[in-house]
């Protein structure tokens, strides 16, 4: 692998040919740092790109809050062999990818992930500016965002904060969150939304092998033609899923349809971080196409994910704000008094009280940052909702 110094020399030699861009192409880079708000012990932030086509060289500078974050690793690299040089003391990361031959230009699908940058969290008082794409000029050597085309022209770049997929037509895939207990068998429902005339998709489901033992995948969607052959047998905490419509016409299914169920034995109750998630842990990353062979985004923000709490959802009530910092307002539809219980995502009771007014504020200052379930109950019924404490 080339050193950073030799790659910088390569950039200097390439840049000598950079005069102007005849057809000013723009590469959009996105850093999706929203998860920093809820990070506890560790966090990985994806860096994605749009219109990243026929690139011969790219250097991407990142800055991070070195007082609150400890650099851990770069994972899920689309181009293996890239070089990253972190400086914890300065809070900088210099990332370089390049085609030294100028014969094999670098191209990724729209909104593909270039890499994820991972940190250990020393202080949870983070926000979306705690990791950012930003030129490094105050720490030598200078390291400026730069992307060159196959022909040696410098491409215009635009840095964005957020999810690149928000700008694409997207298909959504989501996993529910069943309650778990050590030794129990749990099945996660993989559901989809906006699945219309889809030709192909591929992504991965990553899980913590210290917390979950894979058992089987079942309940396949027959309308899609999904079978066990579309799922690999996991051995390193990652289930890879690939599918294409053999008719070539594209398949559509109703919103919230179940694609399949993935089942595990619970080895230990997960901590605040998710035990299972959809990821781009694939050699070629996440990919979704429609019947016109157009690349689509893949979202994970379904509003229909089953959470195995249906037996509680008998009474609809409201809570605000959500996410919440200190006090949450509950409004129960019937006058009188209600009992409340607050559970963490492991099913452990963390707060409870009896006989509060049907419209009241609950003090949550004692709760750590995380995701919780609030259950309300009166003599005629009960209900539950999830909320985020930040």
ZAMI-524203 format. One line per field, with one value per residue (C-alpha): chain; x, y, z; residue in three letters. Coordinates in steps of 0.5 Angstrom, whole numbers. Each point is the difference from the previous one (the first is absolute). Example, Ala and Ser with C-alpha at 12.3 -4.5 7.8 and 13.67 -1.06 7.14 Angstrom:
% residues 2
c <- [A,A]
east <- [25,2]
north <- [-9,7]
up <- [16,-2]
r <- [ala,ser]
//
This chain:
% residues 390
c <- [A,A,A,A,A,A,A,A,A,A,A,A,A,A,A,A,A,A,A,A,A,A,A,A,A,A,A,A,A,A,A,A,A,A,A,A,A,A,A,A,A,A,A,A,A,A,A,A,A,A,A,A,A,A,A,A,A,A,A,A,A,A,A,A,A,A,A,A,A,A,A,A,A,A,A,A,A,A,A,A,A,A,A,A,A,A,A,A,A,A,A,A,A,A,A,A,A,A,A,A,A,A,A,A,A,A,A,A,A,A,A,A,A,A,A,A,A,A,A,A,A,A,A,A,A,A,A,A,A,A,A,A,A,A,A,A,A,A,A,A,A,A,A,A,A,A,A,A,A,A,A,A,A,A,A,A,A,A,A,A,A,A,A,A,A,A,A,A,A,A,A,A,A,A,A,A,A,A,A,A,A,A,A,A,A,A,A,A,A,A,A,A,A,A,A,A,A,A,A,A,A,A,A,A,A,A,A,A,A,A,A,A,A,A,A,A,A,A,A,A,A,A,A,A,A,A,A,A,A,A,A,A,A,A,A,A,A,A,A,A,A,A,A,A,A,A,A,A,A,A,A,A,A,A,A,A,A,A,A,A,A,A,A,A,A,A,A,A,A,A,A,A,A,A,A,A,A,A,A,A,A,A,A,A,A,A,A,A,A,A,A,A,A,A,A,A,A,A,A,A,A,A,A,A,A,A,A,A,A,A,A,A,A,A,A,A,A,A,A,A,A,A,A,A,A,A,A,A,A,A,A,A,A,A,A,A,A,A,A,A,A,A,A,A,A,A,A,A,A,A,A,A,A,A,A,A,A,A,A,A,A,A,A,A,A,A,A,A,A,A,A,A,A,A,A,A,A,A,A,A,A,A,A,A,A,A,A,A,A,A]
east <- [0,3,1,-3,6,0,-7,1,5,-4,-5,5,2,-8,-2,6,-5,-6,-2,-7,-6,-3,-7,0,-3,-2,2,-5,3,-5,2,-6,2,-7,2,5,-6,-2,7,2,6,2,-3,2,-2,-1,3,-3,0,-4,2,7,2,6,4,8,2,-4,3,-6,2,-4,0,-3,0,6,-2,-7,2,6,1,-1,0,-2,-5,-4,4,-2,7,4,7,-1,4,-2,4,-3,3,-4,4,-2,-7,1,0,3,-3,3,-3,3,1,8,-1,-5,-3,-5,-4,-4,-8,-5,-8,-3,0,4,5,7,2,-3,4,0,1,0,-4,3,-5,-7,-1,0,-3,0,6,4,2,1,3,4,7,6,4,2,4,6,0,-6,-5,-6,-6,2,-3,3,-3,3,2,4,-5,-2,-8,-4,-2,-6,0,-7,-2,-5,-2,1,-6,-5,2,-2,-6,1,-3,0,2,0,0,-4,2,-3,1,6,2,6,-1,-7,-1,-1,-2,1,-5,3,-5,0,-3,-1,2,-3,3,6,5,6,3,5,2,2,-2,5,-1,4,3,1,-7,-4,1,-3,-5,-4,-3,-7,-7,2,-4,-3,-2,7,3,4,3,6,5,-1,3,7,2,3,7,2,-6,-2,-6,1,-6,-1,-6,-2,-6,1,-6,3,-6,1,-4,-5,-3,-4,3,2,1,4,6,2,2,7,0,5,1,2,6,0,-4,2,3,-3,3,-4,2,-2,-1,0,7,4,5,1,5,-4,-4,-7,-4,-7,-2,-7,-3,3,7,0,4,-5,2,-1,-3,-1,-5,-7,-6,-3,5,-3,3,-3,-4,-7,-3,1,-3,-7,0,3,3,5,6,5,5,3,6,0,6,-3,-8,-5,-7,-5,-8,-4,-7,-4,-1,2,7,5,5,7,6,6,4,7,1,2,-7,3,-4,3,-5,-7,-6,-7,-6,2,-4,-2,3,7,7,5,7,5,7,2,0,6,0,-3,-7,-5,-8,-5,-6,-6,-6,-7,-6,-2,6,7,5,7,5,7,4,8,3,6]
north <- [0,7,5,6,4,-4,1,8,0,-4,6,5,-3,-1,7,3,-2,3,7,0,-5,0,-2,2,-7,1,-6,0,-2,-2,-1,-3,2,0,-6,4,3,-7,-3,-3,-5,0,3,-1,6,-2,4,0,3,1,1,-3,-3,-1,3,-1,3,2,3,1,4,-1,4,-3,2,-3,2,-4,-6,-5,-2,-7,-3,1,-5,-2,3,0,0,-5,2,8,3,4,3,3,5,-1,6,5,-4,-1,-6,1,-5,-2,-4,-1,-3,0,-3,5,-6,-2,6,0,0,-2,0,6,1,-6,0,2,-2,0,4,-3,3,-2,5,3,6,-1,8,-1,3,0,4,-4,-4,4,0,6,2,-1,7,1,-7,-1,-2,3,-5,3,-3,-2,-5,-1,-3,-6,6,4,5,3,-2,5,-2,1,-2,-2,-2,-5,-6,0,-5,5,3,-6,-4,-5,-7,-1,-7,0,-5,0,0,-6,-1,-4,-4,-5,-7,2,-1,7,1,7,2,3,4,5,6,4,-7,2,-3,-2,-4,-2,2,-2,2,-4,-1,1,-3,0,-8,1,2,-4,-7,-1,-6,1,4,-1,3,2,4,-4,6,2,-7,1,-7,-2,0,8,0,-3,-4,5,-2,7,4,2,-3,2,1,1,-1,2,-1,-6,3,6,4,2,-2,4,-2,4,5,-4,-7,-4,-3,-5,-2,0,-4,-1,-2,5,-1,7,5,6,6,7,-1,-4,-7,-1,5,1,2,0,-5,-3,0,4,4,1,0,1,1,0,-3,6,-2,7,0,1,2,-5,3,-3,5,-4,2,-7,-4,-5,0,-6,5,-1,-3,7,4,0,8,6,5,6,2,6,2,-6,0,2,3,1,0,-4,2,-6,1,-6,1,-2,5,-2,-4,-5,-4,0,-4,2,-6,0,-4,-6,0,2,5,6,5,-1,3,0,4,6,5,-2,6,1,1,-5,1,-4,4,-7,-4,0,1,-6,-3,-1,-3,4,-4,3,-4,2,-5,0,-1,1,2,1,5,0,7,2,3,5]
up <- [0,-2,6,1,-3,-6,-1,1,-5,-5,1,-1,-7,-2,2,-4,-6,3,-3,-1,-1,-7,3,7,3,8,5,6,6,6,7,4,7,3,4,4,4,3,1,6,0,-8,-6,-8,-4,-8,-5,-7,-7,-6,-7,2,-7,-3,5,0,7,6,6,6,6,7,6,7,7,3,7,-1,-5,0,-8,0,-7,-8,-2,-6,-5,-7,-3,4,1,1,5,6,5,7,5,6,3,-5,-1,-8,-5,-7,-4,-7,-6,-7,-6,-1,-7,-3,-3,5,2,6,0,5,-1,2,8,1,6,-1,7,7,6,7,6,8,4,6,1,-3,0,-8,-6,-7,-1,5,-7,-6,-7,0,-3,5,-1,7,1,-5,-5,-3,-2,-5,-2,-7,-6,-7,-6,-4,-5,6,1,7,1,4,6,5,7,4,7,0,-4,-8,-1,2,-7,-3,-1,5,2,7,4,8,5,6,8,3,8,2,6,1,-3,-4,-8,-3,-8,-3,-5,-6,-3,-6,-3,-7,-3,-7,-6,3,-4,5,7,4,7,6,7,6,7,6,1,7,1,-5,-3,-7,-1,-7,-5,-1,-2,-7,-4,-6,-4,-1,-1,6,2,5,-6,0,7,2,6,5,3,2,3,-7,-4,-8,-4,-7,-5,-7,-4,-5,-4,-2,1,8,6,4,7,5,5,7,-4,4,-4,4,8,3,6,6,7,4,4,4,0,-5,3,-2,-7,-5,0,-7,-6,-8,-2,-7,3,-8,-5,-4,5,0,-6,-3,-7,-3,-6,-4,3,4,6,6,7,6,6,7,3,-1,4,0,3,5,7,3,5,-4,6,4,-5,2,1,-4,4,-1,2,-1,-1,-3,0,7,5,7,0,-4,-1,0,-2,1,-4,6,6,7,2,-3,2,-4,-1,-4,-2,-4,-6,4,3,7,4,1,3,2,4,1,0,-4,-4,-7,-2,3,0,2,2,-4,2,4,-6,-5,-7,-4,-3,5,0,4,2,3,3,3,2,-7,-4,-1,-6,-1,-4,-1,1,-1,6,-2]
r <- [unk,unk,unk,unk,unk,unk,unk,unk,unk,unk,unk,unk,unk,unk,unk,unk,unk,unk,unk,unk,unk,unk,unk,unk,unk,unk,unk,unk,unk,unk,unk,unk,unk,unk,unk,unk,unk,unk,unk,unk,unk,unk,unk,unk,unk,unk,unk,unk,unk,unk,unk,unk,unk,unk,unk,unk,unk,unk,unk,unk,unk,unk,unk,unk,unk,unk,unk,unk,unk,unk,unk,unk,unk,unk,unk,unk,unk,unk,unk,unk,unk,unk,unk,unk,unk,unk,unk,unk,unk,unk,unk,unk,unk,unk,unk,unk,unk,unk,unk,unk,unk,unk,unk,unk,unk,unk,unk,unk,unk,unk,unk,unk,unk,unk,unk,unk,unk,unk,unk,unk,unk,unk,unk,unk,unk,unk,unk,unk,unk,unk,unk,unk,unk,unk,unk,unk,unk,unk,unk,unk,unk,unk,unk,unk,unk,unk,unk,unk,unk,unk,unk,unk,unk,unk,unk,unk,unk,unk,unk,unk,unk,unk,unk,unk,unk,unk,unk,unk,unk,unk,unk,unk,unk,unk,unk,unk,unk,unk,unk,unk,unk,unk,unk,unk,unk,unk,unk,unk,unk,unk,unk,unk,unk,unk,unk,unk,unk,unk,unk,unk,unk,unk,unk,unk,unk,unk,unk,unk,unk,unk,unk,unk,unk,unk,unk,unk,unk,unk,unk,unk,unk,unk,unk,unk,unk,unk,unk,unk,unk,unk,unk,unk,unk,unk,unk,unk,unk,unk,unk,unk,unk,unk,unk,unk,unk,unk,unk,unk,unk,unk,unk,unk,unk,unk,unk,unk,unk,unk,unk,unk,unk,unk,unk,unk,unk,unk,unk,unk,unk,unk,unk,unk,unk,unk,unk,unk,unk,unk,unk,unk,unk,unk,unk,unk,unk,unk,unk,unk,unk,unk,unk,unk,unk,unk,unk,unk,unk,unk,unk,unk,unk,unk,unk,unk,unk,unk,unk,unk,unk,unk,unk,unk,unk,unk,unk,unk,unk,unk,unk,unk,unk,unk,unk,unk,unk,unk,unk,unk,unk,unk,unk,unk,unk,unk,unk,unk,unk,unk,unk,unk,unk,unk,unk,unk,unk,unk,unk,unk,unk,unk,unk,unk,unk,unk,unk,unk,unk,unk,unk,unk,unk,unk,unk,unk,unk,unk,unk,unk,unk,unk,unk,unk,unk,unk,unk,unk,unk,unk,unk,unk,unk,unk,unk,unk,unk,unk,unk,unk,unk,unk]
//
